[in-house]
Amino acid sequence: MTQRSDLLSRREVLRRASALGLVAPAATGLGLGLAAMGNAAAAGATGYKALVCVFMTGGNDAMNMVLSTDAATWQRYDSVRGGVAEIALAAPGTPAKASSTVLHERLGGALGVTAVGGEGLAFHPVMGGVRDLFNAKRMAVMANVGPMIGPLTKANYLSGVGARPAKLFSHNDQQTMWQAFGVEGSTKGWGGQFADLLMSGNQRAMFSGVSVAGNAVWLNGATVRGYQMGPAGPVRLGGTSGKVFGSTVVQQKLQAITRSAANPQLLEREHAAVMARGQDAEAVLSSGLPVNGPWGTTGQTATTDPLLQYVEPDTGKSVLNPLAYQLQAVARTIAARDTLGMTRQVFFVSMGGFDSHDNQPIAQARNMAKLAHALAYFDRTLSSMGVDQSVTTFTASDFGRTFTSNGDGTDHGWGGHHLVMGGAVRGGALYGRMPILGAADGKGGYDSPDLLPSGVILPTTSVDQYAATLGRWFGVGDAELSTILPGLNNWSASSRQLGFV
């Protein structure tokens, strides 16, 4: 990327300082410097683009989300995972047994597809929406991704040669490793740092990074701080009714008190400033969010909208899909992009329940049904809005899970498969390499270059490569990617872009 050599004008610096007031506790010299550095990137970023991270909290068993269907691989998969009665899915084409007490038998076989390159793949039986998106070439599979310092072989791992991420298999640390390339306590994520570079094109900088799932380090940059909202919309101090204890006056007084500092102490002044920015941002976003659109019913009554309902595979009941509800909020915020003056945004949504040490057949079937329904809902909504080419959605998780079964579940692993969706995605294809499955040796090992002891899958693609491919599409230059993604330079130049978008 070519960098501008001219300095920002004083007027432009002041304009950006005003915008940054909605982002950081203070418009510091560092914040202004970052805004200046991002000027060239933002100037070259035409049109609107958004990245949406769907985080599967707890560690998704990707081996039961996407599978290879060649005969040898499937035989090893079925023999290790214990047959249909435990956690192994039935082979594609297996008829459903409506009268069975085993959920996997009632669901029937996995949903087979053929990728662009000829690879045979299959999705979990409840993921019909994902299967259809893949066949429509609106979704790609990214195989065996995980945090890595650089290329690492099984032999080097076992002998202690070669760097590896700290605190593998720890939920909190690996969630942060995925989002920020550091252990728990890291403060800057790659999504937020992407936004740092491109936020100067946004009139309302506060909304450069938006979470509908609470705090997420992925959204935080050196300047950008994730704005948190609820699925029904931004959260108002004192409640959405405009009243506290039945009184509008009490709510107004509460807001006035929290945004003013009675004493000159720094902590009190900073708290008041944060509360004032939050209230101002809520007022802006509440007035800017559209109500009616292809996303369906909004607000608190949205929970009963059929568009946001998914069918529980084990009960057959239609219930609210919380992930779809979060994505509705994302769609509405994207619809407000012109009103808010936004050109680049990053969004974070999440769903839990993936820590499937036991009862995995039912728990994962529900989660896969939620995921597939929510992604299909979001794709239809964005397509109806005419912005599907401008939004790329991708999945992430703490880690994959072990290839081995512990009876009716799986344990913490490392590498796992992920999904990338959008109009700009080169879909219907498999990227990276599916792991080679091997037979157990009876001593906790496997005759496979990709399976570590206890059935942990050694990743073959790093999160850095995954993020770099998304970042390049988003408008981040190669030099900036190498700075933001610490392990990227440890991979060959030809492998830093994976080609799925």
C-alpha positions in Angstrom: 0.0 0.0 0.0 1.4 3.4 -0.9 1.5 5.7 2.1 0.8 9.5 1.9 3.7 11.7 2.8 1.6 14.8 3.4 0.4 15.6 6.9 -3.2 15.9 7.8 -4.5 19.5 7.9 -5.2 21.0 11.3 -8.9 21.1 10.5 -8.9 17.4 9.5 -7.0 16.4 12.7 -9.6 18.2 14.8 -12.5 16.6 12.9 -11.0 13.1 13.6 -10.4 14.0 17.2 -14.1 14.8 17.5 -14.9 11.4 16.0 -12.4 9.6 18.2 -14.1 11.0 21.2 -16.7 8.4 20.7 -14.1 5.7 20.6 -11.4 6.1 23.2 -11.4 7.6 26.7 -9.6 10.6 25.3 -8.3 11.8 22.0 -4.7 11.2 22.8 -1.7 11.9 20.6 -1.4 8.2 19.9 -5.0 8.1 18.8 -4.5 11.0 16.4 -1.3 9.4 15.1 -3.1 6.2 14.3 -5.9 8.1 12.6 -3.3 9.8 10.5 -1.6 6.6 9.6 -4.9 5.1 8.6 -5.7 8.0 6.3 -4.2 6.4 3.2 -5.9 3.1 3.8 -9.2 4.8 4.3 -8.8 7.0 1.3 -8.2 3.9 -0.9 -11.1 2.0 0.5 -14.1 2.7 -1.7 -17.6 1.6 -1.1 -18.8 -0.2 2.1 -17.4 -3.5 3.6 -18.0 -5.3 6.8 -16.5 -8.4 8.4 -18.8 -10.4 10.7 -17.2 -12.9 13.2 -19.4 -15.7 14.4 -17.6 -17.1 17.4 -18.6 -20.6 18.6 -17.7 -20.5 22.3 -16.5 -23.6 24.0 -14.6 -25.3 21.2 -16.6 -26.7 18.2 -16.2 -30.3 17.2 -15.5 -29.5 13.6 -15.0 -33.2 12.8 -18.7 -33.6 13.0 -19.5 -30.3 11.3 -17.6 -31.0 8.0 -16.3 -34.4 7.1 -14.3 -36.0 4.2 -16.3 -38.7 2.6 -13.7 -40.8 0.7 -14.1 -44.5 1.8 -10.8 -44.8 3.6 -11.3 -41.7 5.7 -14.9 -42.5 6.5 -14.0 -46.0 7.7 -11.3 -44.6 10.1 -13.7 -41.9 11.3 -16.4 -44.4 12.0 -14.2 -46.9 13.7 -12.6 -44.3 16.0 -15.8 -42.4 16.9 -17.6 -45.5 17.9 -20.4 -46.0 15.5 -23.7 -44.2 15.1 -24.8 -45.1 18.6 -22.2 -42.8 20.1 -20.9 -39.7 18.4 -20.1 -40.7 14.8 -22.5 -39.4 12.2 -24.2 -41.9 9.8 -22.7 -41.9 6.2 -24.3 -39.8 3.5 -27.3 -41.6 2.0 -28.2 -43.5 5.2 -32.0 -43.3 5.6 -33.4 -41.8 8.7 -35.0 -44.2 11.3 -37.9 -42.2 12.7 -38.6 -44.8 15.4 -35.0 -44.9 16.8 -34.1 -43.7 20.2 -30.7 -42.6 18.9 -30.8 -39.0 17.6 -28.1 -39.6 14.9 -30.1 -42.5 13.5 -33.3 -40.4 13.5 -31.5 -37.7 11.6 -30.2 -40.0 8.9 -26.9 -39.6 7.1 -24.6 -36.6 6.8 -25.4 -34.2 3.9 -23.0 -35.0 1.1 -21.6 -32.4 -1.4 -18.9 -32.3 -4.0 -16.5 -29.4 -3.8 -15.3 -27.5 -6.9 -12.0 -29.4 -6.8 -13.8 -32.7 -6.7 -13.4 -33.4 -3.0 -16.3 -35.3 -1.4 -17.5 -33.6 1.8 -20.4 -33.9 4.1 -22.1 -31.6 6.6 -23.9 -32.5 9.8 -27.4 -33.8 8.9 -29.1 -30.7 10.4 -27.1 -28.3 8.3 -29.3 -28.2 5.2 -29.0 -24.4 5.1 -25.2 -24.6 5.0 -25.3 -27.4 2.4 -27.5 -25.2 0.2 -25.2 -22.2 0.6 -22.2 -24.3 -0.3 -23.8 -25.7 -3.4 -24.9 -22.2 -4.4 -21.2 -21.2 -4.1 -21.9 -18.6 -1.4 -20.0 -20.5 1.2 -16.5 -22.0 1.5 -15.0 -24.5 3.9 -11.6 -23.6 5.4 -10.0 -26.8 6.6 -8.0 -27.4 9.8 -7.3 -23.9 11.1 -5.7 -23.1 14.5 -3.4 -20.7 16.2 0.2 -21.4 15.1 3.5 -19.6 15.4 4.7 -21.0 12.1 4.7 -24.3 10.2 5.0 -27.3 12.6 5.2 -31.0 11.9 4.1 -33.8 14.2 7.7 -35.0 14.6 8.8 -31.5 15.8 5.8 -31.2 18.1 6.5 -34.5 19.8 10.2 -33.7 20.1 9.7 -30.2 21.5 11.2 -28.5 18.4 9.4 -25.5 17.0 7.3 -22.8 18.7 3.7 -23.4 19.6 1.0 -21.1 21.0 1.0 -20.7 24.8 -1.6 -22.4 27.0 -3.0 -24.7 24.4 -6.4 -26.4 25.3 -7.3 -23.6 27.7 -10.7 -22.1 26.9 -10.0 -18.5 27.9 -6.5 -18.3 26.6 -7.3 -19.9 23.2 -10.4 -17.7 22.7 -8.0 -14.8 23.2 -5.3 -16.4 21.0 -7.8 -16.7 18.2 -9.0 -13.1 18.6 -5.8 -11.3 19.6 -2.8 -13.7 19.2 -2.1 -13.7 22.9 -3.3 -15.3 26.2 -6.1 -14.0 28.4 -5.5 -10.4 29.2 -4.5 -9.3 25.7 -6.0 -6.0 24.8 -5.9 -5.6 21.0 -7.6 -7.9 18.5 -7.0 -8.2 14.8 -10.5 -7.1 13.9 -10.1 -3.9 15.9 -6.7 -3.3 14.4 -8.1 -3.7 10.9 -10.7 -1.1 11.8 -8.0 1.2 13.2 -6.5 1.5 9.7 -9.8 2.2 8.0 -12.0 4.0 10.5 -11.0 7.5 9.4 -13.5 7.1 6.5 -16.3 6.6 9.1 -18.2 9.6 10.3 -19.4 7.9 13.5 -16.1 6.2 14.6 -17.8 4.7 17.6 -19.6 2.2 15.4 -16.5 1.0 13.6 -16.5 -2.2 15.8 -19.9 -3.5 17.1 -20.6 -6.5 19.3 -24.0 -8.0 19.9 -22.5 -10.6 22.3 -20.9 -8.5 25.0 -17.2 -7.7 25.4 -14.9 -9.2 22.7 -11.2 -8.4 22.4 -11.3 -9.1 18.7 -13.0 -5.7 18.2 -10.5 -3.7 20.2 -7.7 -1.9 18.4 -5.2 0.7 19.5 -8.0 3.3 19.0 -11.2 1.4 18.2 -13.2 0.0 21.1 -16.0 -2.3 20.5 -19.5 -0.8 20.9 -21.8 -3.2 22.7 -25.5 -3.4 21.9 -28.2 -6.0 22.4 -30.1 -8.0 19.8 -33.1 -5.7 20.2 -30.9 -2.6 19.7 -28.7 -0.3 21.7 -29.0 -0.4 25.5 -30.4 2.8 27.1 -29.4 3.8 30.6 -32.4 3.3 32.8 -34.3 1.1 30.3 -35.8 1.4 26.8 -39.2 2.7 28.1 -37.8 6.1 28.8 -38.8 5.8 32.4 -37.3 4.8 35.7 -39.7 3.9 38.5 -42.4 5.0 36.1 -41.1 8.5 35.7 -39.4 10.2 32.7 -38.0 12.8 35.0 -36.2 10.3 37.1 -34.6 8.8 34.0 -33.5 12.2 32.8 -32.0 13.0 36.2 -30.2 9.6 36.3 -28.7 10.3 32.9 -27.7 13.8 33.9 -26.0 12.7 37.1 -24.0 9.9 35.5 -22.6 12.1 32.7 -21.4 14.9 35.0 -18.5 14.9 37.5 -19.2 16.7 40.8 -15.5 16.5 41.7 -12.3 17.1 39.7 -10.7 13.7 40.4 -9.5 12.0 37.2 -11.4 8.7 37.7 -14.7 10.5 38.3 -14.2 12.8 35.2 -13.3 9.8 33.0 -16.3 7.8 34.3 -18.6 10.8 33.4 -17.0 11.1 30.0 -17.5 7.4 29.3 -21.2 7.6 30.4 -21.8 10.7 28.3 -20.3 9.1 25.2 -22.4 5.9 25.8 -25.6 7.9 26.1 -24.8 10.0 23.1 -24.0 6.9 21.0 -27.2 5.2 22.1 -29.2 8.2 21.0 -27.5 8.3 17.6 -27.9 4.6 16.9 -31.4 4.3 18.3 -32.6 7.1 15.9 -30.6 5.7 13.0 -31.6 2.0 13.1 -34.3 1.1 10.7 -37.3 -0.8 12.0 -38.8 -2.4 8.9 -36.9 -4.5 6.5 -36.2 -8.0 5.2 -34.8 -9.0 8.6 -38.4 -9.4 10.0 -39.9 -8.2 13.2 -37.6 -6.1 15.4 -37.4 -5.1 19.1 -38.6 -7.2 22.0 -41.4 -8.8 19.9 -38.8 -10.2 17.4 -38.4 -13.2 19.7 -41.7 -14.6 18.3 -40.9 -13.9 14.6 -40.9 -17.2 12.6 -37.9 -15.9 10.6 -35.8 -16.1 13.8 -37.0 -19.5 14.8 -35.1 -22.8 14.3 -36.3 -26.3 14.8 -34.7 -28.3 17.6 -33.6 -31.5 16.0 -34.3 -33.6 19.1 -37.7 -32.2 20.0 -39.0 -30.9 16.7 -40.1 -27.7 18.4 -39.6 -24.2 16.8 -37.9 -21.9 19.2 -36.0 -18.6 19.1 -32.5 -18.9 17.6 -30.3 -16.4 19.6 -27.7 -16.3 17.0 -30.1 -15.3 14.3 -31.5 -12.6 16.7 -27.9 -11.2 17.1 -27.4 -11.3 13.3 -30.7 -9.4 12.8 -29.1 -6.5 14.9 -26.0 -6.7 12.7 -28.2 -6.5 9.5 -30.1 -3.5 10.9 -26.8 -1.7 11.8 -25.5 -2.4 8.3 -28.8 -1.0 6.9 -28.0 2.3 8.8 -24.5 2.6 7.2 -25.4 5.7 5.1 -27.3 7.4 8.0 -24.3 6.8 10.3 -21.7 7.6 7.6 -19.9 4.2 7.8 -17.6 2.8 5.2 -15.9 0.0 7.1 -17.2 -2.0 10.1 -16.4 -5.2 12.0 -19.1 -7.1 13.9 -18.9 -9.8 16.6 -21.7 -12.3 17.5 -21.4 -15.5 19.4 -23.1 -18.6 20.6 -22.2 -20.9 23.4 -22.7 -24.6 24.4 -19.8 -26.1 22.3 -17.8 -27.5 25.2 -19.2 -31.0 24.5 -17.4 -33.3 26.9 -20.6 -35.3 27.2 -24.1 -35.5 25.6 -22.5 -34.3 22.4 -25.0 -35.9 19.9 -27.9 -33.8 21.2 -25.9 -30.6 22.1 -24.0 -30.4 18.9 -27.1 -31.2 16.8 -28.8 -28.2 18.3 -25.8 -26.0 17.8 -25.3 -27.0 14.2 -29.0 -26.4 13.5 -28.8 -23.0 15.1 -25.6 -22.1 13.1 -27.0 -23.3 9.8 -30.4 -21.6 10.3 -28.7 -18.3 11.4 -26.3 -18.2 8.5 -29.0 -19.0 5.9 -31.2 -16.3 7.5 -28.4 -13.7 7.4 -27.4 -14.5 3.8 -31.1 -14.1 2.6 -31.4 -10.9 4.6 -28.2 -9.4 3.2 -29.1 -10.4 -0.3 -32.5 -8.8 0.0 -30.7 -5.6 1.2 -28.4 -5.7 -1.8 -25.2 -5.8 0.4 -24.3 -9.4 0.2 -21.2 -8.6 -1.9 -20.0 -6.2 0.7 -20.3 -8.4 3.8 -18.1 -11.4 4.6 -19.1 -13.7 7.5 -16.7 -16.2 9.0 -16.7 -18.6 11.9 -14.1 -19.0 14.7 -13.9 -21.0 18.0 -11.7 -21.6 21.0 -10.3 -24.8 19.3 -11.4 -27.9 17.5 -12.0 -31.1 19.6 -10.2 -34.4 19.7 -10.8 -37.0 17.0 -11.3 -39.5 19.7 -14.5 -40.0 21.6 -14.7 -40.2 25.4 -18.0 -42.1 25.1 -20.6 -39.5 24.3 -18.4 -36.4 23.9 -15.0 -35.1 22.9 -12.3 -33.3 24.7 -10.3 -30.1 24.0 -8.3 -30.1 20.8 -6.5 -27.7 18.5 -7.2 -27.6 14.8 -10.7 -27.3 13.4 -12.7 -26.5 10.2 -14.5 -23.2 9.6 -17.0 -21.6 7.3 -16.8 -18.4 5.3 -19.9 -16.9 3.7 -20.8 -14.0 1.5 -21.3 -12.8 -2.1 -17.6 -12.1 -2.5 -16.6 -15.6 -1.3 -15.3 -18.1 -3.8 -17.7 -20.7 -2.5 -18.5 -24.3 -3.1 -14.9 -25.1 -2.5 -12.5 -26.6 0.1 -9.5 -24.5 1.1 -6.5 -25.8 2.9 -6.2 -29.6 3.6 -8.5 -31.9 5.5 -6.5 -33.8 8.2 -5.3 -37.4 7.4 -7.1 -39.7 9.8 -5.2 -42.7 11.1 -5.7 -45.8 13.1 -4.9 -45.9 16.8 -1.8 -47.7 17.9 -3.2 -48.7 21.3 -0.8 -46.4 23.2 -2.6 -43.1 22.7 -1.0 -42.4 19.3 -2.1 -42.6 15.7 -0.4 -43.5 12.4 -1.2 -40.1 10.9 1.0 -37.0 10.4 -2.0 -34.8 11.5 -3.1 -36.6 14.7 -1.2 -35.9 17.9 -1.6 -38.0 21.1 -5.1 -38.3 22.4 -6.5 -37.5 19.0 -5.7 -33.8 19.0 -5.6 -32.5 15.4 -2.4 -30.6 14.4 -3.5 -27.5 12.4 -2.3 -27.1 8.8 -3.5 -23.5 8.4 -2.8 -20.7 10.9 -5.2 -18.1 12.2 -2.8 -15.5 10.8 -3.3 -16.9 7.3 -7.1 -17.0 7.8 -7.1 -13.4 9.1 -4.8 -12.1 6.4 -7.1 -13.4 3.7 -10.0 -11.6 5.3 -8.0 -8.5 6.0 -6.8 -8.2 2.4 -10.4 -8.3 1.2 -11.4 -5.7 3.8 -8.8 -3.3 2.4 -5.8 -3.8 4.7 -2.4 -3.6 2.9 0.2 -6.4 3.1 2.6 -4.3 5.2 -0.1 -3.6 7.8 -1.1 -7.3 7.8 2.4 -8.3 8.6 2.4 -5.9 11.5 -1.0 -6.8 12.9 -0.7 -10.6 12.5 2.5 -11.6 14.4 3.1 -15.0 12.9 2.3 -14.2 9.3 5.9 -13.6 8.3 6.7 -17.1 9.4 4.8 -18.5 6.5 5.9 -18.3 2.9 4.7 -15.3 0.9 2.7 -17.5 -1.4 0.7 -19.1 1.4 -0.3 -15.9 3.2 -3.4 -15.5 1.1 -5.7 -18.5 1.0 -7.9 -17.5 -1.9 -11.3 -18.1 -0.5 -12.4 -14.4 -1.0 
